[in-house]
Amino acid sequence: MDLGLKGRTALITGGSRGLGYGTAQLLAAEGCHLHLASRSAKDLETARRKITDVHDINVTCYAMDLGAGENVRELARACFDVDILVNNAGAIPHGSVSAVDDKTWREAWDLKIFGFINLIREIYPVMCERRRGVIVNVIGIAGERPAANYIAGSMGNASLIALTRALGAESPDYGVRVVGVNPGGTETDRQVVRWRARAEKEFGIAERWRELTTGFPFGRLGTVTEVANMIVFLCSDLSSYTTGTVVTVDGGASWRK
């Protein structure tokens, strides 16, 4: 299906691996030019090379920590005219309210929560002036189904859901759409490392990690492509009347006991 994205430009944070990279691959296949941002210059270059080896598009990379406000402003200046912003950078650690120390909590929120907010502050007004643009926030199901053992992530994701809904309700007045995606358990590189470590501990064999995921819907984790497909669809004009909405892609896990 042609999503009508050819020739447009997207900025993807956390774009070198996982859901960000999966989204970048699909946007590139649609003919969308890319700006990719993440902390690792090496990972970014690997992602850029893999994409441009297959697709005839422009890919520009920015190796920076988006937990720092000055870096966000620098990135926004370089990418102020993008058609699409995919906020994806950041991972908040698990832990109870007493287990996550102040430094860890603040650093995690600086990247995922304030990183999203600060980039929107810079990009959203420009989109409103042009009267076009799409912002997709990749959030997480803990914001809808909070857990005490993931308290920092639950609270942070809930705030980003509120941001998406509130801003997405206003944005049609300016020709802009703001939407979100809540992934559930997804087979990203980072998650596989975690499951392999658990399998090594429980079975003594890391390769048996998939046995630990059979309790998820359909007996498995979701794939990066399954989530990225939704992100890219929301970026497109085929989703032109969708804003202020957060779409959950978790196989129904949020509603299961």
N, C-alpha and C positions, 0 to 999 in steps of 0.2 A: 504494500500500500504506500502510495506517495503521500507524505504528510505535508508537502508544500513548504519545507524548511530550507530548500536549496538556496544558497547565497546569503542566508542569515548568519549571524555571529552570536556565539554563546560563550559565557564565562562560567566555568565549572570549578568550584573550590573542592579541595580533596580529590582532584581530577586524575591523579596518577595511578590510583589503585582502587579496588573494590567497586562500590556502586558508582563513584565518580568516573572511574575509567570505563566501566560498562556503559554508562550514559554517554560518555564521549565517543565511544565506538559507534553507538547507534546514531547519534547526531551526525557524525562524520559520514556514515553510510547514507544519510539523507542529504548530504551535500552542504552541511552547516560548517562554517569556519569556527575555530575553537581558540579560546584562551584557557589554559589549564594552570591552576595554582595549587601548590602543596609545599610542604617543608623540604622535600628531598629533590635536589636538582638531578640526581642520578635516576630516580624513579620517573621523574617528569620526562627526561630525555628518552628513556626506554619507551614510555607511553607514546611520546611524539613520534618516534621512529616507527613503531608498530602501526600507528594510525596512518602516517603519510606514505608508508610503503604500500598501502592498500587503496587509500582514498586521495583524490586530487583536491585537497583543501589546504588552507593555511592553519597551522597550529603554532601558537606562541605560548611559551612557558614562563612561569613566575615562581621561583623558589623563595618562599617567605613564610614566616609564622604569622598567621592571621589572628593570633591571639593578641597581637600588638596593634593598637589603633593606628599608629603611623604607617604600618605596612598595609592596612586596609585602605587607607586614603591614597597611598601610592598606587595600589592595584586599581582602585576606582578611577584614578586619573588616567591610567594607561588604557582602561577598558570602558570608559564612560559611555561609549556609543553602542554597547552591545544590545542585541534584540532580546536576548534570553540570559537570565541569571539563574544558575542552579547552585543554591547554597547547600553544601554537602560536607564541608570539612568539620572534623571534630568527633571525638569519642569520649563519653563521660564514663569514668570507672564505676564498677559495682561497689556496694558497701552500704552499711546502715548509717543512720544519722550520726552515730558516735564513732564509727569506724573510718569514715572519710575525713581526713584532716583538713584544716582550713586552707592550706596552700594547694593541696590537690584539688579541692572543690573549686577554688577561685580560678586556678589555671584552666581547668576543664571548661568552666563557664565562660572564661575570657575567649576561648577559641570557638566553642560551639554556639553559645548563646549570644554573647556580645559580638562575636565574629559575624554571625548572621545579621544582627541588628545594625552594626556599623556599616556593613556593606550595603544593606538596604537603604540606610540613610543617605548614602552617596549616590547609588544607582537609581533608586525609585524616583526622586525628583526630576532627574534627566529624562527618564521614560515618560513621566507625566507631561513634561514640556513638549516632548515629541508626539505625545498622545498615542504611544504604542509601546509594547514590551510585555514580557512575561517573566515573573519570578516564581521559581519552584523551590520550596524549602523541604529538604529531606530530613525528616524529624525522627520518628520512632514511636512504636506502640505504647511504650511506658507512659507517654503523656496522656493516653486515653485510659490505660489500665495501670495505675501507679503501684509500685511494689516497695515495701519498706527496705528490702535488701538492695534496692537500686534507687535510693532516695534522691541523690543529686541528679541522676538522669531523668527520673520521673518528674521532678519539679521543673527542670530545665526544658524538657520536651513539652510539658504542659504550657509553659510560657510561650514557646514558639508556635504551638497550635493556636493560642489566643492571638498572637501577633498576626498569623496568617489569616485567620478568620476576620479579624477587625480591619486589617489593611485591605484585604480582598473584598470586603464589603464597600469600602470607599473607592477603590481603584477604578471601577468602571466609569466614574465621573471624569476620569482622565484618559480613558482608552487603554488602560493597563489591567492585566490580570495577575493576581497573586494567589497561588495555590500551594498545597503541601502534599507530601507523601509520607505515610507512616509504614516503613518496612517492619515486618516481624523478623523472626529468625531467618537469617540469610547466609548463604554459603560464600561469604567473602573470605579473602586470605586471612584476615585478622581473626575471624570466627573459627576458621578451620584450625588455626594454631591453638586456640583455646580448647577446642574439642579433642584435638590430638593429644594435648597435655593431659586432659582428663582420662582419655582412653589408656594412655601409658600408665597412669596412676592406678586405674581400676582393673585393667586387663593385662598390663605389662606389654601391650602391643598398640602403638599409636595408630596403626593402619586400621584398627577396628573402630575408629571414632564414629563411623556412620551408625553403628549399632546403638549409640547413645542418643540418636536423633529420631528414633522411630516413634516417639511419643508426639512428635509434631504433626500437624495436619498432613494428610497424604503420606504419612510415614517418613517424612524427610524435611530438611530445611528448604526454604525457597531459594531459587537461583538468582544470581546477579541480573541476568537477562530478564527474568520475570518482573523484577522491580524496575529495572531501567526502561523496559517497554512502557510502563505506566508513566514514568517521568517524561519520556520523550513525547508520548501522546499528549500529555498535558501542555507541553511546550508548543504544540501545533495548533493551527487554526481549526482543526477538526474538533478541538475542545474549546472553541471560541466563546462559549457561553458559560464556561466553568471558572468561577473565581470565589474566593472566600471559603473554599472547600478543602478539606484534608482527606485524601483517599488512602484507605488502609489496605496494604498488600501483605497479608499475613496468613492466608489460607483459612481464615476464620478463627485464628487462635485467640483473638481478643475476647470472643464470646464463648469460648469453651471453658469448662470447669478445670 
